[in-house]
Structure formats: C-alpha cells, structure tokens
Amino acid sequence: MSLWEDYEAEWEFSKDFPHGIPCDVWESADGPILVEEMTTDHIRNCMQVVGEDDPWWDRFQLELDRRRRTAFHAV
C-alpha cells in the first residue's frame, strides 16, 4: 500500500467514524469515561453532538434503553 493509499484510507475512516468506533468507553473532554457511568444528561448531550447518522448515536441509545428497562423492572 502506498503512502497516498494509507492517507486515503485514514481519511475515509475519519469521515465514517469522526468520533471513533463505538465501544464502552467515550473519550470526553475530561478524559475517557465508561458509557454506563455517564449521566443521562451527558449521554443526551453527546447524542446531540454526534448526530443520528453517527454510529455512537446507536451505542448511546442502547444505554438509555438499558436504563429504562432496568428502572421499569425495579418498580
């Protein structure tokens, strides 16, 4: 692979995943934080930042859904 092809692949990746690949750790301004340890408001704010087209949106939505299920079953 040429240097140009490496650059092009990296550019494509950053275009598709501007906030990185969704996982259990979000890189916040204050450093890494587990999604499950984020406050609900923090998650909602991050969802506004990334937008619905970003894969992180789905990861954050999964966490909010998990919290709703847990709260529902706790009652």
Secondary structure by P-SEA (a helix, b strand, c coil): ccaaaaaaaaaaaaaacccccccccccccccccccccccaaaaaaaaaaaccccaaaaaaaaaaaaaaaaaaaac
